[in-house]
Amino acid sequence: MIEELNAQIRSCTLCRLHQNRKHAVPGEGRVPSDIMFIGEAPGYHEDVQGRPFVGPAGSFLEELLASIGMRRQQVFITNIVKCRPPANRDPQPDEIEACSDYLDAQIALIKPRIVCTLGRYAMASVIDPRLSISRSHGIAHRRSGILYVPLVHPAAALHKESWRSTIEQDFMKLNEMLARELRGEPQPGEQPAPVPPKPEPKRPSQLSFDGQ
């Protein structure tokens, strides 16, 4: 099933992003998996290789996983959009919407106990658009039996060193959260997660790609 979904993603033409991609990036990892990481969008290295988080941010993510005794092969890693936006710009609402069914299908197949969003766009799309990443990182939200945890994007630490210790501390919390989930224990400070509204697609006249 995951192979069929990956094939659909690789051949997808639902939004403008397919026009300039080298490769779509479905995601990779263990299926099913206890932990699923959802980033924002592929970057240059991901577009070239067709794999998620293989650039500098990916190297830091692997360090963070190693710090809690895990390898990337033990988790599943993907993004809210599966193709690289031009010049690494932020994903736009209609592009996020075009990929939303793929992400929903991945969550259904992977059956994670914990979904970690990386960065504010993933947090807004998957958990709640009203949250602030600076105030909500590391706080658990539960919806439909799954624990959703917003995390600061690993790339943030590459641009601002002060974020590094915050991200490292949140990963230690994540390790404790997983242990509690496996034991069936409640999470301290857990909050209910509302179903986020779907992004409003842009009008058809705005959907043409300008090549920039």
N, C-alpha and C positions, 0 to 999 in steps of 0.2 A: 504493500500500500504506500509506504513512504517513497519508494522508487517511482511509482506512478505519479505521485504528487510532485516530486522533484522534476520529472519530465515535463509536466504541465507548466511549472514555473519557468523552466529553461526556455520554453517555446512561447512564453506569454507575450501578448501584444496589447494588453488592456489599457496601458497608459503610454504617454510620450517617452518614458524613460527607456523603452526597448530600442528606440531609434539610434542611440549612440553607445549602447553597451557593447562590451566585448563578450562578457558572460553574465547571465543572470546568476544570482547567488542564493540558492534555496536554503542552505544551512547544512549543518552536519553534526554528527555525534551519536550517542547511544539512543536507541529507540526500543522500548520505553526508557525514560530516564527520570530520576528523582528531581533533578534540577534542570531548568531551561533558562537560558539567557537570551534576551531579546534586545538587540541594539537598534540603531536608528536606520542606517543605510550602508551599503557597501562603499568603500573608498577605492582609491586607485589600485592598491595591491589586490584587493578582493575582486575587483572587476577583471583584472588580468588573470587571476588564478581560478576564479569561480568558487572561492571558498571564503567563509566569513572570518573576520578578525585574524588576518595573517600579516598585518602591518605592525608598526610599533605598538599600537594600542592592544593588538592581539598578543604580542609578546608579554606585555604587562598583565593582561588577563591570565595568561598561563602562569605567571609568577604568583598572582593572587590565588589561583586555584592550588598551586603547589604549597602555598603557605597554610592551607587547610587540608593538606594531604590528598588532593585530587588532581587528576589530569583531564585535559579537555576531552579525551575520548570517553570519559565517564558522564559527561553532561551533553546537552544539546544546545547549539548556538545558532541563532538566526538573527534577522532584522525585521523591522516592520515593513520596509520596502525591500524588494529583492534585486533591484538594479541600481547602479550608481547614478545619483543626480549629477547633472553637469557641474563641473568645477567644485564638486563636493558641497554644493549648496544644501540648505535644509530641505527635507522632503515636503512637498506641498499636500494640502488636504485631499485633493482628488487622487493623488498618487498613493497616499496611505489607504484611502478607501478602496482603490483598485486591488491592493494586495491583502485587504483585510480577511477575505475568505480563505486565502492561503494560510494566513497565520492562525485563524480559527481551526482549520483542518490539521495543522501541525500540532497545536495544543491537544486536540482530540486524539491524535495518534501517539503522541509522546507520553501523555498521561502524567505530567509532572506533579510532584507534591508541592514544589516551590517554583514560581516563575519570577525571575529577576529581570527587571527592566533596566537598561543601561542608558542613562541620559534622559533629558526632559521630554523629548519628543516621544520616545517609547513609553515613558511614564504617562504622559498625557493621553496617548492613544490606547494603551492597554489598561491602565488603572483609573485615572481620574484627571481630566484636563485642568481642574481647579487647584491641584497640588503644586507646591513649590519644591523643586528638587533640593534646595538648600535647607529647607525645614523638614522635608519628609523622607530624606534618604535613610534607609535602614529600618523604617517602620513597616511592620507587617500589616497587610490588608487581606482579608479572606473573602473569596467569592466562589460559590459553587464547589466548595470543598478544597479549593486550591489557594495556597498562600502566595500572595503577590507582594514582592519587595522591591521598591524603587531604589536603585543605586546610582551614584555618580558615575558617569561614563569614564572608563579607564583613560581615555584620551585627555580628559581634563587634567590629570596629574602630569601629563607630558607637557602641558602648556603652563600649568600653575602648580609648583611644587607643594604648596600648602595643602592641596587636595589629597596628596598621596597618603598621609596618615589617616585621613577620614575614610578613604576607600579601603585601606588595609583593616581598619577597625570594623567597618561594616562587613567585610568578608569573615572576620572572626565571629561576628554576630550571626552571619548566615550559617556558619558551621554549627552553631548552637541551635539555631532554628530547625535545621534539618534533623538533628539528633532528637529534638522534641517531637517533630512530626513523625519520625519513625517509631517513637515510643507512644505516640497518641496523646501527648500532653498538650495543654493549652499554651499559647504563646503570650508572654508578658506584653501588655500594651497593644495587643492585636485589635485592629479596627475593621469594621465591615467595609468592603469595597463596592461602591455603586457601579452599575454598568455604565461605562462611558458612552456618551452620544457618538454616533458615527460622524466623521468629518463631513461637512457639507460640500458636495462636489461643486466645482466651478461650472459656470455656464459653458455650453458647448463651444461658443465663439472664442473662449479663452483656452481651449485645449490644444491648439496647434503649437508645435515645438519650434522655437526660434533658432535652435542650433547653437546657442551660446552656453 
